[in-house]
């Protein structure tokens, strides 16, 4: 879309809304709805109503307490700020493969995620914009797939909830997604999901080789690399969230700063709001729901194949001679080599 058409869409959307919004906000919602003005208006109004209903404007005054509860969230939802790109964009690291979301109730994870979003938009982005002397409104995300397993299906619901909150209320806040340490299971899912994504979204996603260190150093300094990208083989582990050098850790400066900021904001009110935030997740966009269904189907298919391969291996180790087709889907059994006679089967 040309510049003139973009300006016209922004002007039309501004006229449709009762109150003024920053041009940057209007642009984000227009992009998210492929420049359909009426759809962008509906999306923006729905987001505003969501913020009012769940008091999102005061969420940074609602600490998750006690602190040990917040620590348990950080240990199982691996996310943190590792630094900034050379252009000033915040770099958020996310441990997708090793996040388990199993230490507390789901709404605490959603509340924590929204707090990070709000802190990014209200504090981090204005600060770097002032430092660089120009508007910076997006971030970079580095997604570590280390440890991704079929069991990820067990927390698909909470992942979907978090992504839906982002898609509907924080659109176009991520400039680029970098995928690192991708195992086969990710590659298999990406192969079927990629064609379903809008071209605008596909262009944002870059799957890097290994830990992605060399590619990431083109856009950020070494000090801003997530810990799992600092050298080949330096993959994240279940112990890394407890390491202060890991931006996932509650003891990392970013999480300490964020948590204490929320505590202070709460103290500035008449009393600290101690209740957790229960946010009802709006219905997914049909296209997004379809993508989730495809991912679940692919995980299920991989699980069937994995179980079948394991059964076949067990059968061969015990000297059985049943054909692969007894255990495997046809598409897999065709790729299997003919069984080699074992000492036991020759007796």
C-alpha positions as CSV (number, residue, x, y, z in Angstrom):
1,X,0.0,0.0,0.0
2,X,1.3,3.4,-1.0
3,X,2.0,6.2,1.5
4,X,-1.0,8.3,0.3
5,X,-3.4,5.3,0.8
6,X,-1.9,4.7,4.3
7,X,-2.4,8.3,5.3
8,X,-6.0,8.2,4.0
9,X,-6.7,5.0,6.0
10,X,-5.3,6.6,9.1
11,X,-7.4,9.7,8.6
12,X,-10.6,7.7,8.0
13,X,-10.0,5.5,11.1
14,X,-9.4,8.6,13.2
15,X,-12.7,10.0,12.1
16,X,-14.6,6.8,13.0
17,X,-13.3,6.9,16.6
18,X,-14.8,9.1,19.2
19,X,-11.5,10.0,20.9
20,X,-8.1,10.7,19.6
21,X,-5.5,8.0,19.4
22,X,-1.8,8.3,18.5
23,X,-1.1,7.8,14.8
24,X,1.2,4.9,15.8
25,X,-1.6,3.1,17.5
26,X,-3.9,3.6,14.5
27,X,-1.2,2.3,12.1
28,X,-0.7,-0.9,14.2
29,X,-4.4,-1.8,14.3
30,X,-4.7,-1.1,10.5
31,X,-1.8,-3.3,9.7
32,X,-3.2,-6.1,11.9
33,X,-6.4,-6.0,9.9
34,X,-4.8,-5.7,6.5
35,X,-5.8,-2.0,6.2
36,X,-9.5,-2.7,6.4
37,X,-10.6,0.5,8.2
38,X,-13.9,-0.9,9.6
39,X,-12.2,-4.0,10.9
40,X,-9.4,-2.0,12.5
41,X,-12.0,0.2,14.2
42,X,-13.8,-2.8,15.6
43,X,-10.6,-4.3,16.8
44,X,-9.5,-1.1,18.5
45,X,-12.8,-0.6,20.2
46,X,-12.9,-4.2,21.4
47,X,-9.3,-3.7,22.8
48,X,-10.4,-0.5,24.6
49,X,-13.4,-2.2,26.1
50,X,-11.1,-5.1,27.2
51,X,-8.8,-2.6,28.9
52,X,-11.6,-0.9,30.7
53,X,-13.4,-4.2,31.8
54,X,-10.2,-5.7,33.3
55,X,-8.6,-2.4,34.5
56,X,-5.5,-2.9,32.5
57,X,-4.5,0.7,33.0
58,X,-3.9,-0.2,36.7
59,X,-2.3,-3.6,36.2
60,X,1.1,-2.2,37.0
61,X,-0.3,-1.3,40.5
62,X,-1.2,-5.0,41.1
63,X,1.9,-6.9,42.2
64,X,1.8,-10.7,42.1
65,X,2.5,-11.5,45.8
66,X,4.2,-13.0,47.6
67,X,7.4,-12.6,45.7
68,X,7.9,-16.4,45.8
69,X,4.8,-16.8,43.7
70,X,6.3,-14.4,41.1
71,X,9.6,-16.4,41.3
72,X,7.8,-19.6,40.6
73,X,6.2,-18.0,37.5
74,X,9.6,-16.9,36.3
75,X,10.9,-20.4,36.7
76,X,8.2,-21.9,34.5
77,X,7.4,-19.1,32.0
78,X,10.9,-18.3,30.7
79,X,10.9,-14.8,29.4
80,X,13.2,-11.8,30.0
81,X,14.9,-8.7,28.6
82,X,18.4,-9.6,27.4
83,X,19.4,-6.2,26.1
84,X,18.8,-3.9,23.0
85,X,19.5,-4.1,19.3
86,X,21.9,-1.7,17.7
87,X,18.8,0.3,16.6
88,X,17.6,0.5,20.1
89,X,14.8,-2.1,20.1
90,X,14.4,-4.1,23.3
91,X,15.4,-7.8,22.8
92,X,13.2,-10.2,24.7
93,X,14.3,-13.8,25.1
94,X,11.7,-16.5,25.4
95,X,12.4,-20.1,26.4
96,X,9.6,-21.7,24.5
97,X,10.7,-25.3,24.7
98,X,11.4,-25.4,28.5
99,X,8.5,-23.3,29.7
100,X,6.2,-25.6,31.6
101,X,3.5,-23.3,33.1
102,X,3.0,-25.8,35.9
103,X,3.8,-23.9,39.1
104,X,0.6,-22.0,39.6
105,X,-2.8,-21.1,38.1
106,X,-3.1,-20.0,34.5
107,X,-4.4,-16.5,35.3
108,X,-1.2,-15.6,37.1
109,X,0.8,-16.4,34.0
110,X,-1.6,-14.2,31.9
111,X,-1.4,-11.4,34.5
112,X,2.4,-11.5,34.5
113,X,2.6,-11.5,30.7
114,X,0.3,-8.5,30.4
115,X,2.4,-6.7,33.0
116,X,5.5,-7.2,30.9
117,X,3.7,-5.9,27.9
118,X,2.5,-2.8,29.7
119,X,5.9,-2.1,31.3
120,X,7.5,-2.5,27.8
121,X,5.0,0.0,26.3
122,X,4.9,2.5,29.2
123,X,8.5,2.5,30.4
124,X,11.0,0.7,28.2
125,X,10.0,2.0,24.8
126,X,9.5,5.7,25.8
127,X,12.9,5.5,27.5
128,X,14.8,4.1,24.5
129,X,12.9,6.5,22.2
130,X,14.2,9.4,24.2
131,X,17.7,8.0,24.3
132,X,17.9,7.5,20.5
133,X,16.0,10.7,19.7
134,X,13.3,9.0,17.6
135,X,10.2,6.9,18.1
136,X,10.9,3.2,18.9
137,X,7.6,1.3,19.2
138,X,8.6,-2.3,18.5
139,X,10.7,-5.0,20.1
140,X,12.7,-8.1,18.9
141,X,12.0,-11.6,20.2
142,X,14.4,-14.5,20.3
143,X,12.6,-17.8,20.8
144,X,14.6,-20.7,22.1
145,X,13.1,-24.0,21.1
146,X,15.5,-26.1,23.2
147,X,13.6,-28.9,24.8
148,X,10.5,-28.6,22.7
149,X,8.5,-31.9,23.1
150,X,5.2,-33.4,22.2
151,X,4.2,-32.7,25.8
152,X,3.9,-29.0,24.8
153,X,0.4,-29.9,23.9
154,X,-0.4,-30.1,27.6
155,X,-0.1,-26.3,27.9
156,X,-1.4,-25.3,24.5
157,X,-4.4,-23.7,26.1
158,X,-2.3,-21.2,28.1
159,X,0.0,-20.5,25.1
160,X,-3.1,-19.8,23.0
161,X,-4.5,-17.5,25.7
162,X,-1.3,-15.5,25.9
163,X,-0.9,-15.2,22.1
164,X,-4.6,-14.2,21.7
165,X,-4.1,-11.4,24.3
166,X,-1.1,-10.2,22.2
167,X,-2.8,-10.5,18.8
168,X,-6.0,-8.7,19.8
169,X,-4.6,-6.0,22.1
170,X,-0.9,-5.5,21.4
171,X,-0.8,-6.0,17.6
172,X,2.4,-5.2,15.6
173,X,4.6,-4.7,18.7
174,X,7.2,-7.2,17.5
175,X,9.5,-6.2,14.7
176,X,11.1,-9.6,14.2
177,X,11.0,-13.1,15.6
178,X,14.2,-15.2,15.6
179,X,13.8,-18.9,16.2
180,X,16.9,-20.7,17.5
181,X,17.9,-24.2,18.6
182,X,15.0,-25.6,16.7
183,X,14.6,-29.4,17.0
184,X,12.9,-31.6,14.4
185,X,9.5,-31.3,16.0
186,X,9.5,-27.5,15.4
187,X,10.7,-28.0,11.8
188,X,7.9,-30.4,11.1
189,X,5.3,-28.1,12.5
190,X,6.8,-25.0,10.8
191,X,6.6,-26.7,7.5
192,X,2.8,-27.1,7.7
193,X,2.1,-23.8,9.5
194,X,4.2,-21.4,7.4
195,X,1.9,-21.5,4.4
196,X,-1.1,-20.6,6.6
197,X,0.5,-17.4,7.8
198,X,-0.1,-14.0,6.2
199,X,2.9,-12.8,4.2
200,X,3.4,-9.9,6.6
201,X,3.7,-12.4,9.5
202,X,6.0,-14.8,7.5
203,X,8.4,-12.1,6.8
204,X,8.8,-11.4,10.5
205,X,9.9,-14.9,11.4
206,X,13.5,-16.0,10.8
207,X,14.6,-19.5,11.7
208,X,18.3,-19.4,12.4
209,X,20.9,-22.2,12.3
210,X,21.8,-23.5,15.7
211,X,21.9,-20.9,18.5
212,X,21.9,-18.1,15.9
213,X,24.8,-16.3,17.4
214,X,26.5,-15.1,14.2
215,X,23.2,-13.8,12.7
216,X,22.1,-12.1,15.8
217,X,25.5,-10.3,16.3
218,X,24.7,-8.4,13.1
219,X,21.8,-6.6,14.8
220,X,23.0,-6.5,18.5
221,X,26.1,-6.5,20.6
222,X,27.4,-9.6,22.3
223,X,26.3,-8.2,25.7
224,X,22.6,-8.2,24.5
225,X,22.6,-11.8,23.2
226,X,20.4,-14.1,25.3
227,X,22.5,-16.5,27.3
228,X,21.4,-19.4,25.1
229,X,22.9,-17.7,22.0
230,X,26.2,-16.5,23.3
231,X,28.1,-19.5,21.9
232,X,27.3,-22.5,19.8
233,X,26.1,-25.2,22.1
234,X,25.2,-22.8,25.0
235,X,21.6,-24.0,25.1
236,X,19.3,-23.0,27.9
237,X,18.7,-25.6,30.6
238,X,16.2,-26.1,33.4
239,X,18.9,-24.6,35.7
240,X,19.3,-21.4,33.7
241,X,16.3,-19.6,35.2
242,X,18.0,-19.7,38.6
243,X,21.2,-18.2,37.2
244,X,21.4,-14.4,37.6
245,X,23.2,-14.3,34.2
246,X,20.0,-15.7,32.7
247,X,17.4,-13.0,31.8
248,X,14.8,-15.6,32.7
249,X,15.7,-15.4,36.3
250,X,13.7,-13.5,38.9
251,X,17.1,-12.3,40.2
252,X,18.0,-10.7,36.8
253,X,18.1,-6.9,36.9
254,X,15.1,-6.6,34.5
255,X,12.7,-8.7,36.6
256,X,13.9,-7.1,39.8
257,X,13.3,-3.7,38.3
258,X,9.9,-4.7,37.0
259,X,8.7,-6.3,40.2
260,X,9.9,-3.4,42.4
261,X,8.3,-0.9,40.1
262,X,4.9,-2.6,40.4
263,X,5.3,-2.9,44.2
264,X,6.0,0.9,44.4
265,X,3.1,1.7,42.2
266,X,0.9,-0.4,44.4
267,X,2.1,1.4,47.6
268,X,1.4,4.7,46.0
269,X,-2.3,3.7,46.0
270,X,-4.4,3.5,49.1
271,X,-3.6,-0.2,49.4
272,X,-1.9,-2.8,47.3
273,X,-4.3,-4.8,45.3
274,X,-3.6,-8.4,46.4
275,X,-6.1,-10.1,44.2
276,X,-4.9,-11.7,41.0
277,X,-6.2,-10.5,37.7
278,X,-8.7,-12.8,36.1
279,X,-8.8,-11.9,32.4
280,X,-11.3,-13.7,30.2
281,X,-9.6,-14.5,26.9
282,X,-11.6,-13.3,23.9
283,X,-12.4,-15.6,21.1
284,X,-9.6,-16.3,18.7
285,X,-9.6,-15.0,15.2
286,X,-10.8,-17.9,13.0
287,X,-7.5,-17.9,11.0
288,X,-5.5,-18.1,14.2
289,X,-7.8,-20.9,15.6
290,X,-7.1,-22.8,12.4
291,X,-3.4,-22.5,12.9
292,X,-3.7,-23.8,16.4
293,X,-5.7,-26.8,15.1
294,X,-3.0,-27.5,12.5
295,X,-0.3,-27.4,15.2
296,X,-2.2,-29.8,17.4
297,X,-2.8,-32.2,14.6
298,X,0.8,-32.2,13.6
299,X,1.9,-32.8,17.2
300,X,-0.6,-35.7,17.4
301,X,0.7,-37.1,14.1
302,X,4.3,-36.9,15.3
303,X,3.3,-38.6,18.6
304,X,1.7,-41.5,16.7
305,X,4.9,-41.9,14.6
306,X,7.1,-41.6,17.6
307,X,5.2,-44.3,19.5
308,X,5.1,-46.5,16.5
309,X,8.9,-46.2,16.0
310,X,9.4,-47.0,19.6
311,X,7.2,-50.1,19.4
312,X,9.1,-51.2,16.3
313,X,12.4,-50.7,18.0
314,X,11.3,-52.8,21.0
315,X,10.0,-55.5,18.7
316,X,13.3,-55.7,16.8
317,X,15.4,-55.7,20.0
318,X,13.4,-58.7,21.1
319,X,13.9,-60.5,17.8
320,X,10.5,-60.1,16.4
321,X,9.9,-60.2,12.6
322,X,6.6,-58.3,12.3
323,X,6.7,-55.9,9.4
324,X,7.0,-52.1,10.0
325,X,3.6,-51.6,8.5
326,X,2.1,-53.2,11.5
327,X,3.2,-50.3,13.7
328,X,3.8,-47.4,11.4
329,X,1.7,-45.2,9.2
330,X,2.2,-46.0,5.5
331,X,4.0,-42.7,4.9
332,X,6.6,-43.7,7.5
333,X,6.9,-47.5,6.9
334,X,7.8,-46.8,3.3
335,X,10.9,-45.0,4.5
336,X,12.0,-47.8,6.9
337,X,14.8,-50.1,5.8
338,X,14.2,-53.8,5.7
339,X,14.8,-55.5,9.1
340,X,18.2,-57.1,9.6
341,X,18.1,-60.6,11.2
342,X,19.2,-60.6,14.8
343,X,21.1,-63.4,16.5
344,X,18.0,-64.4,18.4
345,X,15.8,-64.5,15.3
346,X,18.2,-66.8,13.6
347,X,18.2,-69.4,16.3
